[in-house]
Structure formats: structure tokens, C-alpha cells
Amino acid sequence: MERERKDHISGAGRTEGFSGIFPYIVSPVGERGEILEEPLRRLVSHLIGCGVHGLTPLGSTGEFYYLSWEQKRRIVEIVLDENQNRVPVVAGVTSSNTMEACRQAREFEAMGVDGILSILDVYFPVKPREVEEYYASVAKSVSCPIVLYNNPRFMKFNLEADTLEALCRIPNIQYYKDATGVTGNLMTLRNRLGDRLKIFSASAHIPVFVMMLGGVGWMAGPACVIPRQSVRLFELCRDGKWDEAMKLQTGLWELNRVFQKYNLAACIKACLEIQGFAVGNPIPPIAPLDAKAREELENVLRQMETL
């Protein structure tokens, strides 16, 4: 499936921009490496029906690190086709190779994505200037908005404030997803950059705190499992109902706590299987959860239904 390339006015994408709940969609892969189309389509429509504000295939929960280019392309193709322009789609692009990352970004934009989540995967150490050049090259290769992703635990480097300040001078670099877990860094960025770089929370933070600091939403895997509750959390924050938002956040945090004990993608796939979505097992070498972990998830999911 090929779709016409969209026009992006001043790099802004849709006129309202990106905000709200953007679930990191799992990547359903069968035993022979085939993409399981039917459960992926069901999940996309389910999430949209629950009121999410956008979709992010090929994020961390999407196990991007373990997928071939052909699998990645097929996943984005299915998500776009099932979505039918109902919500923005921001596709993850990652590579250790700048030219390959730019190629993937251009192809996804030509397919019709609304934005790119830009990730750098490294083996040898990289210097801040090399990091900046990678993200700048990806951004300049497309016209759609870019979300910079920062997860030092997995990326083996941190997107420093100096680098972010330089990058946000590029017009279509407009968003930043922070998975450092250090909320104080977000205050530093807000003081330094203002609203030049809009911030999405990751599960490493408490999303309510991030939105109190002016964050625009939550990009995360757990929203695949608790989409209605996640949307309500965002709406409470948007409306300034902070006491109610914190009460809901307190209840939802139990799910994140359990996810931190195990592999995140394995947890979310197990939760979706429990909820009736046949998304399959995590991609080897990651193993499925054992019976004890699955029972723990089932208990927490029952708690989530009451929130």
C-alpha cells in the first residue's frame, strides 16, 4: 500500500499538533516471522475507539530493535490502512546508520505517517556533536514533525540540554519524549527552551507531574492496555483537575510498578492476550512471561478495571 505524501505546513503536521495519549503499539509477530495482521488491526481500531489521540508503531514496546526493515514497513502499512486518517500516526525510526535512518524516515513519510519518532541506536560511543548530526539529518530528510526520543538506559547516551537547544532550531523538530526518569531535567529544559520543544512523558515518569510542567501528553506502552483510563488521565490534566488526576495516577501506577519487574514488551503482550488480543509472544530471544508473572498481571488488570 502506498499513500500520497502529505503536505506539512511549516513542519507543523496537522494544524492542532500532537498532544494527548499516543500508545506505543505492540508488534504482533508469528512463529515464522510473519506480521499478524488481524490482531494488529483489531488493536488499532480498539485504541481509537477508546479515544486515544494518536498511535505510535515501532516504539520500545513495539520491539523495534528485533524487527527487520520488511517487518517494520508491514507494521506501519497495516496501522496506516486500519487508521484511515482518524488519528495522527507517529512511526518510530531507528538505526545506527544515519543514511539508513533517513531512508526509513523518507519512506514512512511517503507512506503517509504524520510524524517520526527518531531514535539513535549505537554500538561504539558517540560524541554530542555526532548525536546532534544524526538527529538533524533525519529531521532534514523529511517535512513531517519529529519527536526526539531520549532513553539513556538503552541508548547508552543522554540527549543533553545543549544538544536539544541546537536541534530545536530545526523547524520540524518540535517534540521530545523523555524516558530518563529524572523529572528535574524537564524543569531545566522548560526554563531553557520554553515551548520550543513540547514534551511527552514516558512511563519512567509519573505523567501527571510531566503535564504539570507543561507536558503535552504521554507516549507509552501501558496505554495499549489501559487506553480509556489513560485518556481520562490526560483529560483531567488538560482541565486542571489535578487532585482527581493524581488520584487516578496513584491507582494506575500499580500497573507500571509490575511492568518494571519484567520485560516491558512481554508484559504488554501478555496483558493484551489476557484481554483477548492474539498478539502472540515477544520476539525471541525475549521469552514469554511465566505463569507466576502472568497471574500477577491478571490481578493488576482486575484492579485497573475498577478505576
Secondary structure, 3 states (H helix, E strand, C coil): CCCCCCCCHHHCCCCCCCCEEEEEECCCECCCCCECHHHHHHHHHHHHHCCCCCEEECCHHHCHHHCCHHHHHHHHHHHHHHHCCCCCEEEEEEECCHHHHHHHHHHHHHHCCCEEEEEECCCCCCCHHHHHHHHHHHHHCCCCCEEEEECHHHHCCCCCHHHHHHHCCCCCEEEEEECCCCHHHHHHHHHHHCCCCEEEECCCCCHHHHHHCCCCEEEEHHHHCCHHHHHHHHHHHHCCCHHHHHHHHHHHHHHHHHHCCCCHHHHHHHHHHHCCCCCCCCCCCCCCCCHHHHHHHHHHHHHHCCC
